[in-house]
Amino acid sequence: MRRTWRKAKPKEEKKFYINRQIRVPEVFLIGDGGEQIGVTETEKAIQMAKDLDLDLVEVNPRGKPPVAKIMNFGQFKYEQEKKAHKQSVQQKKVETKGIRLSVRISVHDFDFRLNQAKKFLDKENKLKLEIILKGREKAHPEKAAEVLNKFVSKLEEDDSLSITREQDLTRQGGRYSIILINKK
């Protein structure tokens, strides 16, 4: 059976109905100062907002009756965008860096990759260590586990890093991998 894959839909931002877009006969009205006025006819609430040169904005459409507030919609929208931008700036993106080792790795290569791993972990990136076994190496999978565990133990000896395993040693066919993170 053939499967069709569809692109994930982007998250819809919350839509606010204002003034004449509000189609319900009654709303629970909140004034421009935040005071609760109570259940009011929509037309009357829109007129009250116009008298104050403000907008009537439906804040909670699921309420019984829906909750509407008298406010300056342009300023409200600006503050919402500002808050969303601030959150996206504060969000930290963690990259996963990969280092591939070999069962027959030389001492110099081992040390070089160890230094690279320390740099990645200092920059607070995740680190994925992997070994891919080829040919006759598959007959001795314990060697791969031994090399990976030796590499991790060398990293753990460094006092400036506090290494934790996000994903322990896993085997998928001839591929062994570990994911490490630096917890400060």
C-alpha positions in Angstrom: 0.0 0.0 0.0 1.4 3.4 -1.0 1.6 6.1 1.7 1.4 9.8 0.9 3.4 12.1 3.0 2.2 15.6 3.6 4.1 18.6 4.9 3.3 19.5 8.5 1.0 22.5 8.7 2.5 25.6 10.4 0.9 26.6 13.8 -1.9 29.0 13.4 -1.6 32.1 15.5 -4.5 32.9 17.7 -7.0 35.0 15.8 -8.9 37.8 17.6 -12.3 39.0 16.3 -12.8 42.8 16.6 -15.8 45.1 16.5 -18.2 44.0 13.7 -16.5 40.6 13.3 -18.0 39.5 16.6 -21.2 37.6 15.6 -22.7 36.6 19.0 -25.7 38.5 20.4 -24.2 38.9 23.9 -20.6 39.2 25.3 -19.2 39.3 28.8 -17.6 42.8 28.7 -14.4 43.9 30.4 -13.7 47.7 30.4 -10.5 49.4 29.2 -9.3 49.7 32.8 -9.7 46.0 33.4 -13.0 46.3 35.4 -15.7 43.7 34.7 -18.8 45.3 33.3 -20.8 42.1 32.9 -23.0 40.5 30.2 -23.9 43.1 27.6 -25.4 43.2 24.1 -22.7 43.1 21.4 -24.0 46.2 19.7 -24.0 48.2 22.9 -20.5 47.0 23.7 -19.3 48.1 20.2 -20.8 51.5 20.7 -19.2 51.9 24.1 -15.8 51.1 22.6 -16.4 53.6 19.7 -17.2 56.3 22.2 -13.8 55.8 23.8 -12.0 55.6 20.4 -11.0 52.0 21.1 -11.9 48.5 19.8 -14.0 45.7 21.1 -11.8 42.6 21.0 -13.1 39.0 21.6 -10.5 37.6 24.0 -12.0 34.3 24.9 -14.5 33.0 22.3 -15.1 29.7 24.2 -16.7 31.4 27.2 -20.4 31.3 27.8 -21.0 34.1 26.8 -17.7 34.9 25.0 -15.4 37.4 26.8 -14.8 40.7 25.0 -12.5 43.5 26.2 -12.4 47.2 25.2 -8.8 48.0 24.2 -6.6 49.5 21.5 -6.2 46.6 19.2 -3.2 47.9 17.3 -1.2 48.4 20.5 -2.3 44.9 21.8 -1.2 43.2 18.6 2.2 45.1 18.8 2.8 43.9 22.3 1.9 40.3 21.4 4.4 40.4 18.5 7.0 41.9 20.8 6.5 39.2 23.4 6.7 36.4 20.7 9.9 37.9 19.4 11.4 38.1 22.9 10.6 34.4 23.5 12.1 33.3 20.2 15.3 35.2 20.9 15.6 33.7 24.4 15.1 30.2 23.0 18.3 28.3 22.9 19.1 26.0 19.9 21.2 23.0 20.7 23.1 21.5 17.9 24.2 17.8 17.7 27.8 17.5 16.6 29.1 14.1 15.5 32.4 12.4 15.9 33.1 9.2 14.1 35.7 6.8 15.6 37.1 3.6 14.3 38.0 0.3 16.0 41.6 0.6 14.6 42.0 4.3 15.5 45.6 5.6 16.1 46.6 7.4 19.4 47.1 10.7 17.6 43.7 10.5 15.9 42.1 9.5 19.2 43.6 12.5 21.0 42.7 14.9 18.2 39.0 13.8 18.3 39.0 14.0 22.1 40.1 17.6 21.9 37.4 18.3 19.3 34.8 16.6 21.5 35.8 18.8 24.4 35.4 22.0 22.3 31.9 20.9 21.2 30.8 20.1 24.7 32.3 23.4 26.0 30.1 25.2 23.5 27.1 23.3 25.0 26.4 21.2 22.0 25.3 17.6 22.1 27.9 15.1 21.0 27.1 11.9 19.1 30.0 9.4 19.1 29.7 6.6 16.6 31.6 3.7 15.2 30.6 1.9 12.0 31.9 -1.6 11.8 33.0 -2.8 8.3 33.9 -6.3 7.1 35.8 -8.5 9.6 35.3 -5.8 12.3 31.8 -7.1 12.7 33.1 -10.3 14.1 34.4 -8.4 17.2 31.7 -5.9 18.2 33.1 -5.8 21.8 36.1 -3.8 20.4 33.7 -1.0 19.3 32.1 -0.8 22.7 35.5 -0.8 24.3 36.8 2.1 22.1 33.6 4.2 22.8 33.7 3.5 26.5 37.4 4.5 26.6 36.6 7.7 24.8 33.8 8.6 27.2 35.9 7.8 30.2 38.7 10.1 28.9 36.1 12.9 28.5 34.8 12.2 32.0 38.3 12.7 33.4 38.3 16.3 32.4 37.2 18.4 35.4 35.9 21.3 33.4 33.2 19.1 31.9 30.4 17.3 33.7 29.4 14.7 31.1 26.1 12.8 31.2 24.8 10.3 28.7 21.6 11.3 27.0 21.5 8.1 25.1 23.5 5.1 26.3 25.5 2.8 24.0 23.1 1.6 21.3 23.7 -0.9 18.5 21.9 -0.7 15.1 23.3 -3.3 12.8 27.0 -2.6 12.5 26.7 0.9 14.0 27.4 1.8 17.6 26.6 5.2 19.0 26.4 7.2 22.2 25.0 10.7 22.7 26.6 12.9 25.4 25.7 16.3 26.8 27.6 18.6 29.1 25.5 19.5 32.2 26.8 22.6 33.9 
